[in-house]
Amino acid sequence: MSPEPTSKKAEAPLSFTTLLQNTEAVVGETVELYCEMTQIGVDVTWLRDNQPLSMVEGRYQIINQDHRYELIIASVTTDDEGEYTVQAGDLQSSAALTVHGQWTDCSDSVASSLQTKTQQNV
């Protein structure tokens, strides 16, 4: 008797299982943009406003782990705002990154102003 032929499991066609999501951040935060695909080890290209990302700046980190493909942007600035795209072959997913100016806690200045007005009324 000859051994039964082994069947090779067919690989799922490449597609996104999770698309990039629009993201909002405040200046200085770290942002994570990610997608998930049906296959692992896929060569992907990241773009911002249809231009390949310049990895020279050192603020970008690309992590490809299992089915997850991630772009991490450290210390975002308003210059990072735009449309980010991940490309894998003929597939692509895009999302907008909106960066807001630094949030400041104005409660101290409001409290100080109220205290000054209270003292003036005494």
HELIX and SHEET records of a PDB file:
HELIX    1   1 MET A   55  GLU A   57  5                                   3    
HELIX    2   2 THR A   78  ASP A   80  5                                   3    
HELIX    3   3 SER A  107  ASN A  121  1                                  15    
SHEET    1   A 4 PHE A  16  THR A  18  0                                        
SHEET    2   A 4 VAL A  31  MET A  37 -1                                        
SHEET    3   A 4 ARG A  68  ILE A  73 -1                                        
SHEET    4   A 4 TYR A  60  GLN A  65 -1                                        
SHEET    1   B 5 THR A  23  VAL A  26  0                                        
SHEET    2   B 5 LEU A  91  HIS A 100  1                                        
SHEET    3   B 5 GLY A  82  ALA A  88 -1                                        
SHEET    4   B 5 THR A  45  ARG A  48 -1                                        
SHEET    5   B 5 GLN A  51  PRO A  52 -1                                        
END                                                                             
